[in-house]
Each structure stands twice: as C-alpha cells, then as structure tokens.
C-alpha cells in the first residue's frame, strides 16, 4: 500500500468517530445472551472443522504499580502484590477449563501477554503461568512461535529481559508514549530515554526477534518540536515496529483521564501537525506505514504479510496470525473462535465466582450471522489490503456484490470524488489521500452504524 498523504481538509471532513475494526461486529454489539454454552458449541464446531488449525492465545494481566492518567485499559492499580498471586490461581483454573475444550493437535503459534502490566508477575509466577499453558495447550516449537509480551520499562531491569527470553518470549513491546519531561509529569509516567534504550539493547542481546515501541500523540503539553525530539530518541533505538496512537480523551468513560487538565491538551491543529511530522519522519527513516497507527521496518513480517495480501486484523491490532482462533484468558479478555466472539467478566469478583463454580467466566458475546461474515471479510480487505475486489467477494461469499451492496456503493461516490479511493476494473483501491482514513472508508460497509449514529462509543478516527 502507498505512503499516506496528509490532507487537513479531508481529515476534518471524515475524521469523526468510528470503530477501529479489531473485530466486526465490534464489541458494542456483544450481548449478554451469549454465554458459556454458546461458546462451547462454537469451539466444538471449529475443532471438528479444522482439528489441525493453529491457535492464538491472549492473556490479560490487569495489575499496574502506578496510574498513568491517559490510560483507558482495563487495569487494577495496586501495590499489594499478593493480589497477583490470587489472580494467577484463577487464571490457571481458566487455562485448564479452556485447554480441555481444544484438540491437542492444534498448536499455539501466537501468544500475547497484555495488560495492565504483565511483568507485574514475578519470575516464579511467570514460570507457573507458562507451565500451565504448556500443560493444557500444545505450544509450538521455538522456530514457529510468536510469543510476545508488553512491558513497562519503569518496572523491569535488563536482567528481567533475559529471564523473559528464557521463558520463551521472542517478541517484546515497550510503552514509551513521550520522552519530554513536562509531558511525562502531566500524565504521571516518568521514564527516561536512557533506561528505555538500555532495555532495547538488552532485548537484542537476549535474542528477541522483534522489539516494538508505543508512542501516543495528543497528550497534554505536547508540541510538534517536543514530539520530534521524542522521535529522534526512538529512532536511535531502531525498533522493528512502532505504534503511534492518537490519544482519545474520554474522561466520562475512563476515570483516570479526569486527572488530565483539558486546557493542556494540544489544539486539534497542533495534534494533526504532530501526526504529519511523525509520518514524514518515520517513513523518511525507512519505516513502512502499515495502517492506522502501525509502522514497521521494510523487512518486518507485518510488511511482508501485507505485500502478500495475508495481513489480518484482530484484537491485538495488525497481525500475521489473524485467521487463527483466538482464545482469550483473564478478566475482560475477548476471544474469537470460529464465528463467535466471547468476552470475560470485567471485574475480579464475577470472574472468580464463575471459575470457583467450574464455569468459564464469559459474560457476553456474539455469534455472527451470514451478513456479519460477509461484511467482516469486506472490512478486513479495506483495513489490511487497502483495496476491495467485488468479484472476489462475490465468489467467496456466494453473493452478487453490486446488488448486495448497492446502497454502500452509492455511498462510496463522495469518497471517490474527494480522492480517498479510486475505481479499479473490479472494485476500488485506497489512494494516498485515503490511507489515514481507512476507518472512515470501512465504515461504509458496517451494517450496524446506520441505526446507531452518532457513534459516541468510539474514538475519533484521527
């Protein structure tokens, strides 16, 4: 796909609120009528249909030592580390229940620990977690695995990085957000570039195959010049991947964000200029713009998958394993198995109550309809490939695309006139001016949005 061009007028016109499409239908559509019985039935169907298909596992570790004011993640901020021991016991019980559902011929090729702060677990607890996963699932050999973990650089040492590699992780993601001292103070996250760089070097020395850094633009007191200084420091570390997220200020949804002084947030024009500068700086330094907020070096697997047309999108963002069934473990985690989505309880008490009764802690979810499956594939093509082939969709879905999506095609015309997309002999492709607005283009095919506008549950597209 092309490097995006930056058109402020188009961004202002199309940059409203909308889904990120880590799933379709999105989590807004999940219903409490979907529970453990429905999930188990879908696992049986998926297992029978593809008994050798690989699996992906996401494990949610919710604990953090301190509160970052910008954070919208599901987390528990506590200094009482014994709570992690209690949670680990519950998590191992869920691993046992989930592992019993899947054929052992299905190997786990992708594993991701997210949070919260996964390294809140100490080395012994991490060992027991891996032991439980290995005892209940078939973890694939080192050569094919993609086992990743998110870390908070403020809470680990270079020696800890080596221990994580020895545990079996080969990919690591580190939160940075911004290296400017005043910005860090405003969001309660003090972290030096020197310490972060030392951990990046330690990860390389320990044999991690991929290092990713996360940044956020739109935080209080950020300026274009200040963020450029952060980018310079980051580029000196030369991570394999970069995620540069837009800060979504939603204090009505996330209590921690009420501690941010709104008058310190950058003006919209400044925020857009930070984004423009970031894209120019990173692409000029050899990074490929994958889509939305993801960048990767040209030889990275994400880039290669996109070039082959195999890039996928799921709850972990852009992925090379997006077609695998995803088993969600831990409170608030979301799994995707076959044609269903299943979300666990968001609080510890109901999570515990279900597991103590020998039940999976699923509280809501969704079983996709035939229409959902068709629209999901269309949205995946737009988000991951930047193009849509009507004939290919018709063939794989058993529909006549132009008739099935007649109203959607009509709604594409303004996007074509504005240069976001251009027609091809069998569909359309996203132009340079549309790369930053993939979400807006994909929303055209979202069957749930028309009845639910305005979409206040979603963040702004840019």
C-alpha positions in Angstrom: 0.0 0.0 0.0 1.0 3.6 -0.5 2.5 6.0 1.9 -0.3 8.3 3.1 -0.5 11.9 2.0 -1.7 14.4 4.6 -4.8 16.5 3.6 -6.1 18.5 6.5 -9.4 19.4 4.9 -10.2 15.7 4.2 -9.2 14.8 7.8 -11.5 17.4 9.2 -14.3 16.2 6.9 -14.0 12.5 7.5 -12.2 12.3 10.8 -15.2 11.8 13.1 -15.8 8.9 15.5 -15.7 5.3 14.3 -14.6 1.8 15.1 -11.0 0.6 14.9 -12.3 -2.7 13.5 -10.2 -5.0 15.6 -13.4 -7.0 15.2 -16.5 -7.0 13.2 -19.1 -6.8 14.6 -17.5 -4.6 17.2 -17.7 -5.2 20.9 -20.5 -2.6 21.1 -22.7 -5.3 19.6 -21.8 -8.1 22.1 -24.9 -9.3 24.0 -25.3 -11.0 27.5 -27.4 -13.7 25.9 -24.3 -15.3 24.6 -22.5 -17.3 27.3 -20.6 -20.4 28.1 -23.0 -22.9 26.4 -22.9 -21.0 23.1 -19.1 -20.7 23.3 -18.5 -24.4 23.9 -20.7 -25.3 21.0 -18.7 -23.0 18.7 -15.5 -24.4 19.9 -16.7 -27.9 19.1 -17.8 -26.8 15.6 -14.4 -25.1 15.0 -12.4 -28.0 16.4 -14.3 -30.5 14.2 -14.0 -28.4 11.1 -10.2 -27.8 11.4 -8.6 -30.1 14.1 -5.1 -29.1 13.0 -5.7 -25.4 12.7 -3.3 -23.2 14.8 -4.4 -21.3 17.8 -3.6 -17.8 19.2 -3.8 -17.0 22.9 -4.2 -13.7 24.6 -3.6 -13.5 28.4 -4.7 -10.4 30.3 -2.7 -9.4 33.4 -4.6 -6.4 34.8 -2.2 -5.1 37.5 -0.2 -1.9 37.5 2.1 -0.4 40.2 1.0 3.2 39.4 -1.7 5.0 37.4 -1.0 6.6 34.0 -3.6 9.3 33.6 -4.1 8.8 29.9 -4.8 5.0 30.2 -8.1 3.6 29.0 -7.2 -0.1 29.5 -8.8 -2.4 32.0 -6.5 -2.4 35.0 -6.1 -2.7 38.7 -3.6 -0.2 40.2 -2.2 -1.7 43.5 1.0 -2.1 45.5 -0.4 -5.2 47.1 1.4 -7.7 45.0 -0.3 -10.7 46.8 -3.3 -9.9 44.6 -1.3 -11.1 41.6 -0.8 -14.5 43.3 -4.5 -14.8 43.9 -5.3 -13.8 40.3 -2.8 -16.3 38.9 -4.6 -19.1 40.7 -7.8 -18.1 39.0 -6.1 -17.7 35.6 -4.6 -21.2 35.8 -8.0 -22.6 36.5 -9.4 -20.9 33.4 -6.4 -22.2 31.4 -7.4 -25.7 32.4 -11.0 -25.2 31.5 -10.2 -23.7 28.1 -7.4 -26.2 27.3 -9.8 -29.1 27.8 -12.0 -27.8 25.0 -9.5 -27.8 22.2 -7.8 -30.7 20.4 -4.1 -31.1 21.3 -3.4 -31.4 17.6 -3.9 -27.6 17.4 -0.7 -25.9 18.2 -0.4 -22.4 19.7 1.6 -20.4 17.3 0.9 -17.0 18.8 0.8 -16.0 22.4 0.5 -12.4 23.7 0.5 -11.2 27.3 -1.1 -7.8 27.7 -2.4 -5.6 30.5 -2.2 -3.8 32.7 1.4 -4.7 33.2 2.2 -8.4 32.5 5.6 -8.0 34.2 3.7 -7.3 37.4 4.1 -11.1 37.8 7.5 -12.1 39.2 9.7 -14.7 37.6 8.3 -17.6 39.6 4.7 -16.6 38.8 5.6 -16.2 35.1 7.2 -19.7 35.2 4.0 -21.2 36.6 1.9 -19.4 34.0 4.0 -20.9 31.2 3.9 -24.3 32.9 0.1 -24.2 33.0 -0.2 -23.1 29.4 2.2 -25.8 28.3 0.4 -28.5 30.3 -3.0 -27.6 28.8 -2.2 -26.4 25.2 0.2 -27.6 22.6 2.8 -24.7 22.4 4.6 -24.8 19.1 8.4 -25.2 18.8 10.6 -22.1 19.1 11.1 -21.8 15.3 7.5 -21.1 14.5 6.2 -19.4 17.6 5.4 -15.7 18.0 5.2 -15.2 21.8 5.1 -11.6 22.8 4.8 -9.6 26.0 4.1 -6.0 26.8 6.3 -4.4 29.4 6.5 -1.2 31.4 10.2 -0.1 31.2 9.9 1.5 34.6 9.4 -1.8 36.3 11.9 -4.2 34.8 15.7 -4.5 34.5 18.0 -5.8 31.7 18.3 -9.0 33.7 14.5 -9.3 33.7 14.5 -9.1 29.9 16.9 -12.0 29.7 14.6 -14.0 32.0 11.6 -13.3 29.8 13.6 -14.6 26.8 14.5 -17.7 28.7 10.8 -18.2 29.5 10.0 -18.5 25.8 9.1 -15.0 24.7 10.6 -13.8 21.4 8.8 -10.5 20.8 8.6 -7.6 23.2 6.6 -4.3 23.2 7.5 -1.4 25.4 5.4 1.6 26.3 7.1 5.0 25.8 4.4 7.5 25.0 6.7 10.6 25.1 10.1 11.3 26.4 9.5 15.0 27.2 9.8 15.6 31.0 6.8 18.0 31.2 4.5 15.7 29.2 5.6 12.8 31.4 4.8 14.8 34.5 1.4 15.7 33.2 0.4 12.1 32.6 2.1 10.7 35.7 4.6 8.5 33.8 8.2 9.3 34.4 10.5 7.3 32.2 14.0 8.1 30.8 15.1 7.5 27.3 18.4 6.1 28.7 16.7 3.4 30.7 14.4 2.5 27.8 17.3 2.3 25.4 19.1 0.0 27.8 16.2 -2.4 27.8 16.0 -2.3 24.0 19.7 -3.3 23.8 19.1 -6.0 26.4 16.2 -7.4 24.3 18.5 -7.5 21.3 21.2 -9.2 23.3 18.8 -11.7 24.7 17.7 -12.8 21.3 14.3 -11.2 20.9 13.4 -11.3 17.2 11.2 -8.2 17.4 11.1 -5.1 19.5 8.2 -2.7 19.3 7.8 0.7 21.0 4.5 2.5 21.6 4.0 6.3 21.4 1.0 8.5 21.9 0.3 11.9 20.3 -2.3 14.3 21.6 -1.2 14.2 25.3 -1.2 17.3 27.5 1.7 19.8 26.9 2.8 18.1 23.7 4.3 20.2 20.9 5.5 19.5 17.5 9.1 20.2 18.4 8.9 18.2 21.6 7.5 15.1 19.8 10.2 15.4 17.2 12.7 15.1 20.0 11.0 12.0 21.2 11.0 10.6 17.7 14.8 11.3 17.4 15.4 9.3 20.6 13.2 6.5 19.5 14.9 6.3 16.1 18.3 6.0 17.7 16.9 2.7 19.3 15.7 1.5 15.9 12.8 -0.7 17.0 11.4 -3.2 14.5 7.9 -1.8 14.9 6.3 1.4 16.2 2.7 2.0 17.2 1.8 5.7 17.3 -1.6 6.0 18.9 -3.9 9.0 18.9 -4.9 9.9 22.5 -8.6 9.7 22.9 -9.7 12.0 25.8 -12.9 10.3 27.1 -13.0 11.3 30.8 -16.7 10.3 31.0 -15.6 6.7 30.3 -12.2 6.5 31.9 -11.9 8.0 35.4 -8.1 8.3 35.3 -8.4 10.8 32.5 -10.2 13.2 34.7 -6.8 13.9 36.3 -5.6 15.4 33.0 -6.0 19.2 32.7 -8.0 19.6 29.5 -6.6 23.1 28.9 -3.2 21.5 28.5 -4.3 19.2 25.6 -2.8 20.4 22.3 -5.2 22.1 19.9 -6.6 20.0 17.0 -4.3 21.7 14.5 -1.2 21.0 16.6 -2.2 17.4 17.1 -2.6 17.0 13.3 0.8 18.6 12.7 2.3 16.2 15.2 0.8 13.3 13.2 2.0 14.7 9.9 5.5 15.2 11.2 5.5 11.7 12.6 4.6 10.1 9.3 7.2 12.1 7.4 9.9 11.4 10.0 9.3 7.6 10.3 8.8 6.9 6.6 11.8 9.0 5.8 13.8 6.8 8.3 12.8 3.6 6.4 9.6 2.6 8.2 6.6 1.4 6.2 3.2 2.7 7.1 1.1 -0.4 7.7 -2.2 1.3 8.5 -3.9 3.3 11.3 -1.1 3.8 13.8 1.3 1.0 12.9 4.8 1.3 11.3 7.4 -1.4 10.7 10.8 -1.7 9.1 10.7 -2.9 5.5 11.9 -6.5 6.3 9.4 -7.0 9.1 6.9 -9.8 8.9 3.9 -7.4 9.0 5.2 -5.6 5.9 5.8 -8.9 4.1 2.3 -10.2 5.1 0.8 -7.0 3.7 2.7 -7.3 0.5 1.5 -10.9 0.1 -2.1 -9.9 0.9 -2.1 -12.0 4.1 -2.2 -9.3 6.7 -5.0 -9.7 9.2 -6.6 -7.6 11.9 -7.8 -8.8 15.3 -8.0 -7.6 18.9 -4.2 -7.4 19.0 -4.2 -5.0 16.1 -2.5 -5.9 12.8 -1.3 -9.5 12.8 0.2 -12.2 10.7 -2.0 -14.7 12.7 -5.4 -13.0 12.5 -7.1 -16.1 10.9 -6.3 -18.3 13.9 -8.9 -18.9 16.6 -8.1 -16.6 19.4 -8.5 -17.9 23.0 -9.0 -15.0 25.5 -7.8 -15.7 29.0 -8.1 -13.4 32.1 -10.7 -10.9 33.2 -12.1 -8.6 30.4 -10.3 -10.6 27.7 -12.1 -11.3 24.4 -11.8 -14.5 22.4 -12.7 -15.1 18.8 -13.4 -18.8 17.9 -15.0 -19.8 14.6 -17.9 -17.4 14.1 -18.2 -16.2 17.6 -16.8 -13.6 20.0 -16.8 -14.2 23.7 -15.8 -11.7 26.4 -14.9 -12.5 30.0 -16.2 -10.7 33.1 -14.6 -7.2 33.6 -14.3 -7.4 37.4 -12.4 -9.8 39.6 -15.5 -10.8 41.7 -17.6 -12.2 38.9 -14.5 -13.7 37.2 -13.7 -15.5 40.4 -17.3 -16.6 41.1 -17.6 -18.4 37.7 -14.3 -20.2 38.0 -14.9 -21.3 41.5 -18.1 -23.0 40.2 -16.1 -24.7 37.4 -17.5 -22.4 34.7 -15.9 -20.2 32.1 -16.3 -16.5 33.1 -17.9 -15.5 29.8 -20.5 -12.7 30.3 -21.3 -11.7 26.8 -20.5 -12.2 23.2 -21.9 -12.7 19.7 -22.5 -15.4 17.1 -22.0 -13.9 13.7 -24.8 -14.1 11.1 -24.1 -14.7 7.4 -24.3 -11.0 6.8 -21.7 -10.4 9.6 -19.3 -12.8 8.0 -19.6 -11.2 4.6 -19.1 -7.6 5.9 -16.3 -8.7 8.2 -14.3 -10.0 5.1 -15.0 -6.8 3.2 -13.8 -4.6 6.1 -10.7 -6.8 6.6 -9.8 -6.3 2.9 -10.1 -2.5 3.3 -8.2 -2.3 6.6 -5.5 -4.7 5.7 -5.1 -4.6 1.9 -6.3 -1.1 1.1 -8.5 -2.4 -1.8 -11.6 -4.3 -2.5 -12.3 -6.7 -5.3 -16.0 -7.1 -5.8 -15.7 -10.2 -7.9 -13.5 -11.9 -5.3 -16.1 -11.1 -2.5 -18.9 -12.4 -4.7 -17.1 -15.7 -5.3 -16.1 -16.4 -1.8 -19.4 -15.3 -0.2 -21.9 -16.6 -2.8 -23.5 -13.1 -3.4 -23.7 -10.7 -6.3 -21.7 -7.8 -4.8 -23.2 -4.9 -6.8 -26.7 -5.9 -5.8 -26.0 -6.9 -2.2 -24.1 -3.7 -1.5 -25.9 -1.3 -3.9 -26.5 1.4 -1.3 -22.9 1.1 0.0 -21.5 1.5 -3.5 -23.6 4.7 -3.8 -22.2 6.0 -0.5 -18.7 5.5 -1.9 -19.1 8.1 -4.6 -18.3 11.1 -2.4 -15.2 9.3 -1.2 -14.2 8.8 -4.8 -14.8 12.4 -5.7 -12.7 13.5 -2.8 -9.8 11.3 -3.9 -9.9 8.8 -0.9 -10.5 5.9 -3.3 -10.1 5.2 -7.0 -12.0 2.7 -9.1 -10.4 -0.5 -10.5 -11.8 -2.8 -13.1 -13.4 -5.0 -10.4 -13.7 -2.7 -7.4 -11.6 0.1 -5.8 -8.3 0.8 -4.1 -7.5 3.3 -1.4 -5.5 6.3 -2.6 -2.7 8.1 -0.7 -5.2 10.6 0.5 -7.3 7.9 2.0 -4.7 5.9 3.8 -5.2 7.8 7.1 -8.9 7.4 6.8 -9.2 3.6 6.4 -11.7 3.5 9.3 -14.0 6.0 7.6 -13.9 4.0 4.3 -14.6 0.8 6.1 -17.5 2.3 8.0 -19.4 2.4 4.7 -19.8 -1.4 4.9 -20.7 -1.5 8.6 -24.2 -2.8 8.9 -24.7 -1.6 12.4 -23.7 2.1 12.2 -26.7 3.5 10.3 -29.0 2.6 13.1 -26.7 3.8 15.9 -25.3 7.1 14.9 -23.8 9.2 16.4 -21.1 6.7 17.5 -20.2 8.1 20.9 -18.8 4.8 22.0 -15.9 5.1 19.5 -12.9 7.2 19.4 -12.1 9.8 16.8 -10.6 8.4 13.6 -7.7 10.9 13.8 
